């Protein structure tokens, strides 16, 4: 993708925000009821302003459809972050979803942890490769890509590549439909 060069200058938080925006575009393209996805999106968008990324990783790994639906009941697994009500809600939501939803959520999780236990060096090649996979998924499924422009302001120069915290929900079209 020609814009991959531009992503070299976007912080980790900005890259994950772009990935989440891709997921939002997929939900809309699939004509899913966007309101039922707000619980997932609220957790995803925490990446942009959470203090400790480990906390985000712990919850998002539990949100991945393939991981969550592996269990029929809440009691079968020791969920650390999800409540029983959230588990039941998501288990129901994930029945009969398109495979792209699982693939994109897993991609966002992989993107979020791509530099979790390493020093962010250079342009963060690991996260660039993961982001490129998300973009390829979007193209393969014929989902519209978000514009890169709103993400360019999140500089890789901030916070050793991770980027400064920001309110990512200002970028969401689903949690704040007035944004276009």
Secondary structure, 3 states (H helix, E strand, C coil): CCCHHHHCCECHHHHHHHHHHHHHHHHHHCCCCHHHHHHHHHHHHHHHCCCCHHHHHHHHHHHCHHHHCCCCCHHHCCCCCCCHHHHHHHHHHCCCCCHHHHHHHHHHHHHHHCCCCCCCCCCCHHHHHHHHHHHHHHHHCCCCCCCCHHHCCCECCHHHHCCCCCCHHHCCCCCCCCCC
